[in-house]
Amino acid sequence: MQQNDSLERSLSRRMFLLCGIQAAAACGLLSRLYYLQFIKSEEYKTLSEGNRIKVQLIAPARGDILDRTGVALAENNTNYRLFIERENRKQAQLSLSKILTLITFSPERAAQLDKEVNDRFNRKPMMVREYLSWNDVSRLEFHMNDLPGAYIEEGQLRAYPLVDKASHLIGYVGRVSEDDMEDKPLFRLPEFKIGKNGAEVLLESRLQGTAGARHVEVNVSGLAVRTLKHQPSIKGEDVRLSIDAELQRFASERMGEESGAIVVMDAHCGEVLALASMPAFDPNTFSLGITNTYWKELNANEKNPLLNKAISGLYPPGSTFKMVIGLAALRAGIINANTSFYCPGHFNIGNHRWNCWKPQGHGSVSIADALAESCDTFFYHVADRLGIEKLGQMCFELGMGAKSTLGLMGEKAGTVPTPEWKKERFGVPWQRGDTINASIGQGFVLTSPLQLAIMTARLINGGKKLSPTLLLTNSDDNPEWPLLDVDPAHLDLIREGMYRVCNAGNGTAYWRSIRNKPEFEMGGKTGTSQVRRITQRGQDQNKVPWKFRHHGLFVGYAPAHDPRFVCSVVIEHGGGGASAAAPVAADVLLKVQELSAANPNRYKG
């Protein structure tokens, strides 16, 4: 009996202990449940929603680029794109396999997609194909229930209506590279594109727009069930340029098969009206995705269609430089309107002879005569007395030797040589003959067509040191530009010489200027620059291989008696300024005046 009582007490203690343990466990479980359901409920609710709701960024439409009259230079067309979600790798693989049977891919692209879908470290949506045809869209939509995680999005395709007539100026868009990457979720979208060149990259911050977002409820298979919330994207700003699309097209086409550049500016407000570089490329192919064949074709072309020659091409300015040295000499008091030098056809320093382009010489000439007839000997004499320092100072004041305010990527500053520059570059001192070479725009002097246009504008607008702009200005008032430190009478004298170039019988461009419409008369200056030293005087440029021919240059303004527009033309290896560049400039200056006359409000007053 006593033994039974002892066993009963032992069982009671064990039962009590077991019940205590069970009670403690129950309390712990209840506490945990309370903690999860009440204290942490919001946090886990959010996590649950995150598993059920997928947030998709919506790329914004890019802003349009318009010309001064509202004509589109860059716009958007519809682009249907196919994506696959990669969060469920096996599901994505199955969908891709099905897609490969529905639409056609090259073997290389199919292999690339297979590699991308198996990338364990990338969970972003994969863009399978863009620029889908309507037939492909219809076929995919019909089978969409069998393609878990796949979806079609309507995006934008950048289009350039002027094609190659403005490709360097407007540029193109491309995918975000690692070098372009910023801490922006938008930049990580596989279909998002940014400006890569020209105005597209210059105006990127204004054209880009603001991303939208779509909150989509999905099931366990990743299929969208419904859209819970939609925040639309905001299109980028439409930007209007100072460019005239009609003039831009005309200038580009006027170049024909030649290689070179044309710049047209308003000499009062600095607006760039045309900026043409030819030959060029089709920017639409860059937007679609350039092929290796086309890329190799562009790179193999000896006329370098990928280079924006208007701002990046550097050329000896030749005789278009003579206004610069003439103005510098007038300011320094070395010459005046009546100063003359005799030209026998050459100029000697010691045993070295510099030839004038005219073997028999020009006789006794003044500054206006020397500009009209482009007498080299006159400027040899002037440069020898002036010196390179004063010449260089005038170059800088007229916009040479430095990048402009235009802002386009790739612009080059050119070269205005100084004794210090030569010593640092070549390790040898400046020579007297270097100044003689510079006096006719040869030697070390290098300028771009844009700089030549800026120089011309400052010479004929009363000495206003304007800066070029690609943006259409809103005000009717021209900016208060600082003035050159020169006598206005000296500017008038330079302009008189430029007028004679085109309108006096002995002018180098007399037969190639605007002859049949007196109200549209022009002034200007021809220039021919050597690309290699010519030992045979008067060599026929048509018999020289293209790449060894002289460059032909011309700078001009119009109307002659009330200058408004300036134009610079460079024809690479054109043979001569009068024969190759002057006729092009005449046609372009006539065109811009006709457009202005037809609509007085087309250009700024």
CORTAQUI-V98656 format. One line per field, one symbol per residue. psi: psi as a letter, one per 40 degrees, with the letter a starting at -180 (. if undefined). A space follows every 50 residues. Layout:
psi->???
This chain:
psi->dddddddddddddddddddddddddddddddddddddddedddddddddd ddhhhhihhihiiihiadeehhdhihihhhihihiedgddddddddddde edihiidddddddddddeheeheiihhdhifhidddddddddeddeghei ihihaihhigdebeefddddaiiiihiddehighddeehdehiiheiadd ddedddddahiaihhhhiaeeehhdihdihhiihiihhhhieihdddddd dddddbeihaihhhihedeehhdighhiiaihedddddhiidddddddde heegeehgdddehhiheaeeeddddddddddeediadehiihheeihihb ehhhiidhdeieahiaddddddefhdddddddddddiddddddddddeei eiiaedehhehidahhiidddddddeeiihiddddddddffabehhiidd dddddddddeeeehgiiiiehhidiehiigiiiigihddddddddddddd deeideieedeeahdegdefiiiahiihhieihhdhhfhhdeeiideeii ihihhiiiideghdiihhhhhhfediddddddddddddddddddddddge edii.
